[in-house]
Amino acid sequence: MDVATKDLSLGPLLFNWAPEKVRDFYFRIADEADIDVVYFGEAVCAKRRPFLVPHYEAILDRLKAGGKQVILSCLQLAMDRKDMAAVSDMVAMADEYLVEAGDMAACSLLAGKAYAVGPTVNVYNEATLKFFEAEGARRISLNAELPEDSLKALASVATARLEVQVFGRIPLAISARCFHARAHGLAKNSCQYVCEKDPDGLTVETLDHQSFLAINGLQTLSHHYVNLLEEMPRLAEIGIRGFRLSPHAADMIKITNLFRARLAGWISGEEATHRLAALLPDARFANGFFHGMEGLATLEASAAAQPC
């Protein structure tokens, strides 16, 4: 894909869905979604992976047949030999697919190959960006916490394709402990896979009953869904070429097609946001990070355009 072109991508599924649901989800994405790139692979918890492995070949074949570029995603945190074996399995496919590193362990294994860097590997400045490019990074998904000025500075020196998440709950942190198991009075080793009860994550509230985070097994996510529909033209203007959506338990076909319409300039940001809200009536949206504010803030386009 030419470095100057823009593409729409679907990040890896972060949640614990039933294997058949995952298979059918990706089959629909392959056949119906107007999307260029699909990230695929277990990124959160290695315990989930064995249930999906029997479907890997069929999913990958269907995505390729649907004309999607497939990028394989590794775990965001490799903690033991079992986790490293899962990462190594993905790295072994680097001759056939681009592989996205989720942590520095995967980056080390992929060094010298063409690979992708995921948003959980922090690339905050130009020197770090150049380090990964020298190691072989061809695509870098930037941390969602970066404001516009930082994105612009990185894009001004990048030769790799830079990507920003424009939709979905933001991955904020990952731990060796399973928050989902703890919330249900269970240990990580006997978790009973309770994370499957929350297909979009389990909401966490403050003592004042304000929803501000979500947990997903080992992972901490934002409670709000990032929505950069309004900001997509500005992102393209400063040099961002990849626009990443995170899968959720919603009609992702309609959502991806909505973002495609916005990327192509067929619809205004205001109208696109109105339609997105109709598709996700219970979701709360935010764009604060891009505007240098707290992440859960929402800055209206009209306010963003006002002079300082």
N, C-alpha and C positions, 0 to 999 in steps of 0.2 A: 504494500500500500504506500502510495506516495506520501512523503512527509508533510506536504502542504495541504493534503486533503483532510477533511474532518470525518471522524467516525463516531458512531454510537455503539456503546458496549454495555453488556450485561455482566456485572460482577458475579463472583461465585455465590451460590446459595449458602447463607450463613446459618440457617435454622435447621432443626432436626425434623424433617418431614418423613412420612412413611416412604420406603424405597419405591413403591409403585407410583406414588404421587410425584416423586422426584422424576422418575422416568417419563411419566406422562407430561409433566411440566416442560421438560426439555424437548420432548417430541413436538409440543405445540410451539415452543419458541423456534424450533428448526423450521417448521412448516408455515407459521403464520406471522411471526414478529419481523418487522422491518428494522433489522438490527445488523450491524456489521461484524461485531466481535462478541464471542461468548466465552467467559471464564468458567471453567468447570473443575471441580475437585473439592474435597473436604478441607476447609480452611480453619475450622474451629476446634474440633475434638476428634482425635484418632479413633475413639471408641465407636463412632458412628460409621466409620468408613467401611468396615467389612460387610455391612448390610447393602451398601451401594455398589461394591465392586462387581457383583454379577451383572449389573446393568451398564457398566462403563462402556463396553464395546458397542452396544446397541445405541447408546446415547451419542457417543462420539461419531459413529457412522452416520446417524441421522442428522446431526448438526452439520457435518461436512457436506452431506447430500443437499442440505438446505442452503448451502452457499455461505455458511458462517465461518469466519476464522476462529478457530478454537485455541484458547490459551489455557494451559493446565495450571491450576492454583495449588500451592503447597500450604501446609499448616502455618498458621501465624506464630506458633510457638512450639518448637520441638524440644521436649523435656527429657526423653529417655530413648533407649535403643529402639523401642517399638515405634515411637514417633519418627525417629530418624530413618527407620526402614520405610515408613510411608513416604517421607520426603524423597528418599533415594529412588523409590519406585517411579515417582513423577520425573525426577531428574533423568532417569534412564530413558525417558521418552523425548528428551530434548532435541534429538536429531530429527524427529518427526513433527513436534509441536514446540511452539514457544512456551516456556514454563515461567510462571510468576512466582518469585521468591517471596515468602511471607515473613522471613526473619533472616538474620545474618548467617545462620547455619546453612540455609538453602542458597544464599548468595555465594557462600564459600564453595559449595559443591558445583554451582553453575558458572563460576568465574572462568573466563576464557571461551565460553559459549555465548551465543546470542540468547538473551533472556529478558524477562520483564521483572520490574521491581514493584511490589505491592505497596498499598498505602500504609501498611503497618511497619514498613521499613522507613525510618524518618529521613527524609531528604529536605532539609531546611535551608540550605545555602548552596552557593554555586560550587564551592570546593567539593562538597559531598556529591553533588550531581555529577561533576566531572570524574570523580573517583569511580562511580558506578558505570558511567559511560565507558571509561577505560577498561573496566572489568568485563564489558560485553553487553551492558544494558541497552536495549533498543527501545524499550517502552517503560515509562515510569509513571505510576499512578501516585499522585502527590497527596500528602496528608490533608484531610478535609479542614483542618484547623488553620491552614495558611490563608492570610488575607490577600486581597488583590495585589498589593504592592510586592509581596513576596513572590506570588505567582508570576507576576510580570518580570521580576528580576531573574527568576530561574528560566523562564521562557526565552529571555533575551540572549542566553548563552547556550541553550540546549541544542544538541544534535539528535538526541533521543526524542521520541514522540511523548509528549507530556499529556497526562490524563487527569481529570478532576471528577470527583463524584458529584453528580447533579441531582440525584434523587435517592431517598431512602435513609434509614437510620444509619448513623455514622459509627463505625467501629472506633471506640475510644481506648480500650485497654483489653488485655487478656492476661489470665492468671493461671498458675498451676492448680489453684483451687476451683472447684465447681460450685458456683454460687447457686445454681438451680437446685442441686442436690441438697445443699445446706438449707435452703429456704423450705425444703420439704422434710427436714430432719433426717436426711440420708447422708451417707459417706460417698465420696467420689467413686470409690471402687465398687460400690453397690448402689449406684444412682437410679437404677431401674429406668434409665433414659427418660426421666420426668420432663426434660426440656421439650419433649414432643408435645406436651400439653399446651405449649405457647408457640404457635406457628410464626409469630412475629416478635417473640421475646416477651418477657415478664416485666411489667411496669414496676419501677421502684419509686416510692414516694418519700418526701422529706417528712420530718415530724409535724410540719404544718400541712401535710397532705397535698403537697405540690408534686405532680409527676415531673420527674426531671431526668431519669435514666431508665434503661431497660437492661435486663440480664438475659443472656443466652448461653447457658452452660458455663463455660470458662470465660465468656466474653462479656464485656460491658459495652453497651451501645447508648447512643443518645436516645432520649424518649421522643423528641421531635424528629420529623423526617426532613432532611435537608431538601430544599426545593430551589434550584437555581434556574428555573425557566426564564425568569426575567433577565438574569445575568448572562445567559448563554452567548448572546452576541458580543458582549464585552470580553468574555473569556476567549472567544475566537479571535477577537481583535488584538489581545495581548500575546497570542501565540499558543494557546491551548488547543490541541488537535483531537483529544479523546474526551468523550463525554460519557461518564459511567453511571449506570443505574444499578441499584442494589435490589435483588429480587425480594418480594414480599408476597404474603397471602392475599393477593388482590388480582384483578384482571391485568396481568402484566403485558398482555398483547395490546390492549387499549392504551396502557401507559407508555409502552415503548413507541407505539405509533404516534402518540401525542408529542413525545419528545422529538421524534423524527420530524414532525410537522414544524415544530419550533426551530429545530436546527436548520431546516431548509428555508425558514423564513415565510412559511405559508400561513402562520398564525401569530398573533401578538402574544407577548408574555402575559398580559392581563387576561386575555381570553383563555390561554393555555392553563394558567393557574386556576381559573374558575372551573374549567373542565376537570382538572386533576382533583380539586376539592370535591367535586361531585362523585368521582370514582372512589375516593377515600374519605367519606364523610366524618369518620371518627379520628382521623389523623390530624396532628398539629404540625404545621410547617415552619421552617426557620431558614434564614440565610445569613445569620449574624457573623459567622466566621469570615465569610468573604468580605464583609464590610468592616472588619476589624473590631467587631463587637463580641459580646458573649454569644456562644453558639446558639442558644435557644431564642435569640432575638430575631424579630422579623422587621426588616427595613423595607418599606414600600418603595417601588421604583420611583415614584414622584419625589419622595424624600431624598433618595440617593442622588437624584439629579440636581438637587439644590446646591448652590455654591456654598463653600465653607465660610 
